[in-house]
Amino acid sequence: MKFVCIDMHRPFKDVIQIKFKKAIICVDSFHVIKTLNDCVANIRMRILRQYDSSTQEYYLIKNWKWLLLGSTVNLDNRGEYNKRFRRHMTYRDLLNAMLSIHLDLQNAYELKEAYLLFNATGSLDTAAQSLDEFYARFVETNIPEFADFISAIYHWKEEIINSFTIVHGRRISNGIAESLNAKIQLIIYNSKGIHNCERRKKRIIYALNKNSFSP
């Protein structure tokens, strides 16, 4: 059984369906999460524009956006003195203050966090039902910026479900290929570019061979 992992561009899907008729198409979860984060960022910008730069609301949304968009933040850190609020505040205090500014911000953050948890812990058996539930929840918010993510779930539902497939103990993704591409770009950059195609190919193969440096 062959799997092909792509990002959410219709031409890629069309080509795979034509050239690899028996392949199972998956969407790399990275691109799904990026679409969701972009929607949340757009919600943040819409609300930010509603406030003057001198207000506390503007200060929170402008300066602490990484609390809204981040995914690995320890919110219960040791509180630090905040000059703007004139008191000690943890990251959770700052985030809660920001979310209280507008209901759309709160709903966007809570849904984003819920989807991230599903993306990290979901399984192939439960993905279909979970996606249906998330689709309904995002629609119910009636937040216009979520249109792209709602469309992604609707049009790419099967491919997103397929991405929860486990192969050789790992979830399907483009992570390995993208890591190799990054290493290749670094090799070319460090060598100031290798204009001879054959030399470039040999240099890359040698550098990526795990046994190259074995005694």
Secondary structure by P-SEA (a helix, b strand, c coil): cbbbbbcccaaaaaaaaaccccbbbbccaaaaaaaaaaaaaaaaaaaaaacccccaaaaaaaccccccccccccccccccccccccccccaaaaaaaaaaccaaaaaaaaaaaaaaaaaaccccccaaaaaaaaaaaaaaaccccaaaaaaaaaacaaaaaacccccccccccaaaaaaaaaaaaaaaaaacccccaaaaaaaaaaaaccccccc
